[in-house]
Amino acid sequence: MVFSLIMILFCFYVFFYSSLHVMMVLLILESFVLLAAFNFSMGTSWFSFVMLILVSVCLGSFGISSVVSNSYSKSFVYFSYF
């Protein structure tokens, strides 16, 4: 159950990572799913560690997309290539 949830989140993340212009929608949706999964599994320490890693990856990708969009003056041209 837990492994299938993690794999679904990973596949969803990889699917939407190819287009950076939907990163905000992905981050909001994935944060809700991660918070719900974290609330259901407060007893296991390894699952909390996996959730922490996933949240860190999400925040890192958000930071990368923010840096990329701020560094280019025509960010819509960059996002249209994906």
Contacts in CASP RR format, 6 or more apart in sequence:
PFRMAT RR
TARGET T0000
AUTHOR 0000-0000-0000
METHOD contacts of the structure
MODEL  1
MVFSLIMILFCFYVFFYSSLHVMMVLLILESFVLLAAFNFSMGTSWFSFV
MLILVSVCLGSFGISSVVSNSYSKSFVYFSYF
2 41 0 8 1.000
2 47 0 8 1.000
5 37 0 8 1.000
6 50 0 8 1.000
6 54 0 8 1.000
9 30 0 8 1.000
9 33 0 8 1.000
9 34 0 8 1.000
9 54 0 8 1.000
12 26 0 8 1.000
12 30 0 8 1.000
13 26 0 8 1.000
13 30 0 8 1.000
13 57 0 8 1.000
13 58 0 8 1.000
16 22 0 8 1.000
16 23 0 8 1.000
16 25 0 8 1.000
16 26 0 8 1.000
17 23 0 8 1.000
17 26 0 8 1.000
17 61 0 8 1.000
18 82 0 8 1.000
19 79 0 8 1.000
19 82 0 8 1.000
20 65 0 8 1.000
20 68 0 8 1.000
20 69 0 8 1.000
20 79 0 8 1.000
20 82 0 8 1.000
21 79 0 8 1.000
21 82 0 8 1.000
23 61 0 8 1.000
23 62 0 8 1.000
23 65 0 8 1.000
24 62 0 8 1.000
26 58 0 8 1.000
27 58 0 8 1.000
27 61 0 8 1.000
27 62 0 8 1.000
30 54 0 8 1.000
30 58 0 8 1.000
31 55 0 8 1.000
31 58 0 8 1.000
34 51 0 8 1.000
34 54 0 8 1.000
34 55 0 8 1.000
34 58 0 8 1.000
37 47 0 8 1.000
37 51 0 8 1.000
38 47 0 8 1.000
38 48 0 8 1.000
38 51 0 8 1.000
41 47 0 8 1.000
41 48 0 8 1.000
42 48 0 8 1.000
68 75 0 8 1.000
68 78 0 8 1.000
69 75 0 8 1.000
69 78 0 8 1.000
69 79 0 8 1.000
72 78 0 8 1.000
END
